[in-house]
Amino acid sequence: MGMKDKFQDQAEQWQQQGKERAHEGREKAGQRSSQQRERGRQTTDDTHDEMEDRLNQDYDR
């Protein structure tokens, strides 16, 4: 194997590794965004419930 072939194979290997890492990064980013959306819904629901409880307490007095 010549020097040119050796470096070309290494460059192709690095390129493939870069593609795999980019794919993994996109997957992780998708998972993080879905977790953040889920947390956002929980926070909104909690806030709504707290406001409703406060309103009910005010009317009970």
ABEGO torsion letter per residue (X at the ends): XBAAAAAAAAAAAAAAAAAAAAAAAAAAAAAAAAAAAAAAAAAAAAAAAAAAAAAAAAAAX
